[in-house]
Amino acid sequence: MEYGTDHKFLEKLKQKDVLACKQLYLQYADAMYNVCLRILQHQAEAEDALQEAFIKVFNNIQQYRNESSIGSWIKQIVTNTCLNVLKKRKITFDELKDDVSESESVSENESENGNDYSIKDIKKVIEELPQGYRVVFNLYMFEDYSHKQIADMLEISESTAKTQLFKAKRKLKELLLAKKR
């Protein structure tokens, strides 16, 4: 039920039809749980955030206008719910420093002596990133948000979002190289 969600199904959701709500939950819960887990990194918090987000979805379904996919709308609610959890943790973000220019980036196709890393290695290293780096990295790389969107969601400057991503990529590379030694 993506963009152009069936009108009848949407009406059932807006009428709080139990079967329609259950169907929507079953269709999106696993994917949204993965979003929660990537952002929060704690199973219990991810489960709580998922439930809280779906309560918001069902309580606010009247606001869904079918202008984008319902999955995108749900993902935005899930992401915001997770970010609210992080805000309570008081995560910190590094500001842009003179030693890092905005145009600097880690080359996506850089290869260190042909090292190949398993998905398991990469996931483990992402979990080791400082929280601020990890959150921005996940939102940008996996959730496909722009720097501007990330900055707005996290209430930081766009340059800070870019810096976090740059530093996250640099740290990931360091950690992966250290694993291969």
N, C-alpha and C positions, 0 to 999 in steps of 0.2 A: 504494500500500500504506500507507494512513494508519491512523488509530486502528482497532484491530481487525485488525491485520495478519494475513493468512492464516496459519493455524496450520502448514500444510505448508511454506510459504515460510519461516516463522520457524524451524521445525525444521531445514530445510536450512541456514539461516544458522548456527544453533548447532552444526551438524555440520561447519561450515567448507566447505560445498559451493562449489566454485569458481564455478560458473555463477550461483548465488544471490548470492554476494558481488559478483560482477561486475555483476549486475543492480541490486543495491542501490546500488553505487557509481555506475553510470551514471544511475540515477534521481535521485540527490541531489548529485552532484559539482558541477555548475554552480551550483546555488543556494548550496551551502555555500562554494564558492570566492568567490562574491560577498560572503558574510558575512565571510570572511577578508579580502578586499580592502578592504571598508568599515572594518574594525577596524584593520588593519595598514597600509594605504595603500602597500604595496610589493609589487609583483608576485611577486618571488622569495620573499619571506617568506610571502606568502599561499599560494603553491604548496606550500612546505615545510610550513606549518601544516596545510593541507588533507590532505596525505599523512600527516602525523603523527596527525591526528585520525582519519582512516579506519583507520589501524593500531590505534588505541585502540578504535574501534568494533568492529572484527573481533575483537580480543583480548578484548573485554569484552561481547560479544553475549549471553553467558550471563546477564548482569545485567539485560538488557532484559526487563521484565515485562509488556509490552503494556498498561500502564495509561494511557499517552498515545500519541500517534502516534510511530512510529519516527522520523519526520522531526524532531519536537520533541526527541526523545532525542539524535539525531545533532547537531542544532543546538546543544544544550547542550554536548556534547563539543567541537564545533568552536569555539564561543565561548570555553570555558575554555582550550582549547589556544592560541587567539590571545591571550587575556589573559595567559597564562603568558609568551608571547613579549614582550608589552608590559612585564610586571613585570621582565624581564631588562633592559629598556631604562631602568628606573627612572623612569617617568613621574611627574609631580607633579600634584597636584590642589589647587586653591585651597580653603581652608577658608572657611566662612561668616563674613562680616564684618558689622559693625554697619550698614554702608551699604547692605546688601542684605538685605531681609527675606525670610523663607521664602515669604510669601504673594505677593510680587511676581512678576509674570510678564510676558512679552512677549505682547501680544494676538495671537492666531492670525489674526484677520481684519483686522488693521491694514493699511491700504493707503496707501502713500506716493504721493500724487498719481496713483493708478491705475497705478503702474509694474508691468509684467509682466516676469517673469524667465524665461528659458528654463531647462530642466532642466540643460543644459550649464553655464549660469552658476551655478546653485545647487550643482551637484556640484563645480565648481571652487572655489567659496567654502568649501564644507564641507572640502575638502582643505587649505585655507589656515588652518583653525582650529588653535589650539594643541592638541597631542595629547590632553591631559586633557579639554578641552572636546569635541573630536571624538569620543573614545571614548564618553563618556557620552551625547552627542547621538545617535550612531548606535545605541547599545544601547537608548535610550529611544524614539527616533522610528522607527527602521527594524526593530529586532529585537523591539520591543514588550515590553521588560523593565520592571518597576516600579522605582521609586527604591530600594525595599528590596532587590530582587534585585540591582540594579546595585551598591549599597553592599556587599552580601555578597560579590559576585564580585570587586570591586576592593579589598576590605578597607578601605573608607572609611566615614565616617558617612553616614547617609541625608541629613542636611542638606548635607553636602559634595556628594553626588550631585545634589541639587536645585540647589545653587549653580552647579555646573558646567553644568547644563542651562540655567539662567537666563542665565549669562554667555555660553554658546555661542549662544543665540538672539540676545542683544544684539549679539554680535560679528558674527554672520551678517548681521543687519540693517545694521550699519555697513558691512560689506564690500560688500553688495549695493548700498547707496546710493552708495558711493564708485565703484562700477563704472558707475553710470548718469550720473555727473557728467562 
